[in-house]
Amino acid sequence: MVRVSIVIPAYNEQDHIVSCLANAVCQSVAPYEIIVVDNRSTDHTTQLVERFIADNPDSGVKLIHQDKEQGLIPTRNFGFAAACGDVYGRVDADCMLKPDWVEVVANIFERDPQAMGATGPAVYYDMPAKHIGLEGDNKVRQVTYRADNNKVLLFGSNMAIRDSAWEKIKDNVCRDKPDVMHEDIDISLHLLDQGLKTVYSEKMITGVSARRMDTSFSSFRRYMQRFQNTFDAHPNHSRQHDTERTLYALYPRAARFLPRLSEIP
């Protein structure tokens, strides 16, 4: 079976990292390895990961440090460079993988040798009505997370890329020094530049936090502008649907039900 490495970039994630690792370890098919890439955390993230490894020595969890540069992109790249699997699964440090996530990912790439990137929907675990939320997220991603005549765009909190595909694009992916782009969309467009196939699976599910919406609308809007910024950096690609417009419409309803995350002990 295809070997799946899980790469988890982490910066000050002491509130989530242990649960993230517990879910990554408890899979129906064990991941080949789980790599936490710490990026200059100033809280207890690294200590918690070290304790998890000590308590679970056979879990396959590794902790590495990317201290040269602050930022998600260099940290992600550092993790991919350290990974040894056939497929690199990339999730955030606050993600809670569905128990069959590794199995689903492995099957996607095993059954379709042409698949070079894969993604799926998210369920927001800190929101009510999770089942309805999952259905809604699935619909939004299937309709709007598309480019160039319905080609799939990857979602950074729930994505996987074949190692051979990464080798083809790793020297070309944008560094985004100003930090104004969506790095997952950037990876997707570089894959499409190479004519590489990206796929979407409803079964590839991960739990994510809705904390991005726990902010003012102006802040949320600035974050959503990253969609357009990323496509502006890749003018040879186009999209029929503006994902951010859909999310703007959903924001008032989501914000109404979102627990104030800052108040959760």
Secondary structure, 3 states (H helix, E strand, C coil): CCCEEEEEEECCCCCCHHHHHHHHHCCCCCCCEEEEEECCCCCCHHHHHHHHHHHCCCCCEEEEECCCCCCHHHHHHHHHHHCCCCEEEECCCCCEECCCHHHHHHHHHHHCCCEEEEECCEEECCCCCHHHHHHHHHHHHHHHCEECCCEECCECCEEEEEHHHHHHHCCCCCCCCCCCCCHHHHHHHHHHHCCCEEEECCCCCEEECCHHHCCCHHHHHHHHHHHHHHHHCCCCCCCCCCHHHHHHHHHHHHHHHCCCHHHCC
